[in-house]
Amino acid sequence: MGSLLLAVIYLAFISLGLPDSLLGSGWPTMQADFGVPSSYAGYVSMSISFMTILSALIAPTLIKKLKTQWIVVLSILLTVVGLIGFSFAKSYAVLFMFVVPYGFGAGSVDSALNNYVAKHYSSSVMNFLHCFYGVGAMISPYIMSLALAKAHWNEGYRWTAYIQTGIMLVCLLSVPLWKRSVSDEADDEQESAGIRDVLKLHGVIPTLIAFFAYCSGESTCFLWTSSYFTGTRNDISAETAAAFGSLIFGGLMLGRLISAFVSDKLGDRLLIRIGIAVEAVGILMMLMPFESFIPAAVGFAVTGIGMGPVYPAIQHMAPVNFGKKNSAAVIGLQMASAYIGSTFMPMVFGHIQQAAGIWIMPLYLTIFAVMTISLLEFAYKRLRT
């Protein structure tokens, strides 16, 4: 039963990744249909992120009242509503009617599943879990691409909603599996601490800032890698630069896959230290003045590999570092910190690079890498006092 439940959890994480890439891949066509500037995608994305942050913050309360299995089912249902709403949108303004279920469906399920896996499974499972999120995020652009080739962008959202509905039904049928597996955690969830309580714990605040820093660097790479190559190299085509946008993402998936096989032996803290060290090597490769663009491309991939284990390891350590009764609130806060960094810091870099030049990107990433490891090491020391 445990293996079957774990398969359902992996499937739920695929569903979490599915909606995340649709807006970016479909926006060029959507923008033309709605007759709005290209930059207007940012307002939709930020609105979705805002709702996701709110959802992550109330996740500890929802876990107490609804339990993880029902949060999963209801969150996927909300996402389906948001996707269907987007698919029927005839104007730009209509999108904002559905950003609430679209974003709200992500934060709580992300926090709930991370909390559940951190409590009941190994670090290896946590790394595999985040690999499956990547599977979902990689599938949805292909769905949108097929929709644009065969029908219209609306169908991309609609087809994704159909897949989400199927996953939701599987999760609904799996509820008895959860009941058998979580019978021993009922009392633990009833005693779970609130957000105000956990903010007073040693090490929580520096961990939250470290998580913010890590996700700021990661999301900056997602958005600006292609622009970095276009802006710093004359010997690279626009098509190649666009393809290089996937270097960090591919590196992340590879890093998490490798970590899944070694994390139980190395432990979360050592894995983070190794990951940041590998990330530093990747950033250094970007900075080296090679004539060819290949070393820089390899540098971005290496940076992604180094980043890979950091996110899952921080999440997995929450019950150990702060106690099981505090983990739901801590992970909810971590998710909120992650979304704040992912939402705003790539935009901040956009203004910085406009003034100083895109070449500054490796230095920007260095700041966040140093912040991440410094704050985590500081948090570890606070936890020992």
Buried (B, 14 or more C-beta within 10 A) or exposed (E): EEEEBBEBBBBBBBBBBBBBBBBBBBBEBBBEBBEBEEEBBBBBBBBBBBBBBBBBBBBBBBBBEBBBBBBBBBBBBBBBBBBBBBBEBEEBEEBEEBBBBBBBBBBBBBBBBBBBBBBBBBBBBBBBBBBBBBBBBBBBBEBBEEBBEEEBBBBBBBBBBEBBBEBBEBBBEBBEBBEEBBEEBEEBBEEBBBBEBBBEBBBBBBBBBBBBBBBBBBBBBBBBBBBBBBBBBEEBEEEBBBEBBBBBBBBBBBBBBBBBEBBBEBBBBBBBBBBBEBBBEBBBBBBEEEEEBEBBBBBBBBBBBBBBBBBBBBBBBBBBBBBBBBBBBBBBBBBBBBBBBBBBBBBEBBEBBEEEEBEBBBEBBBEBBEBBBBBBBBBBEBBEE
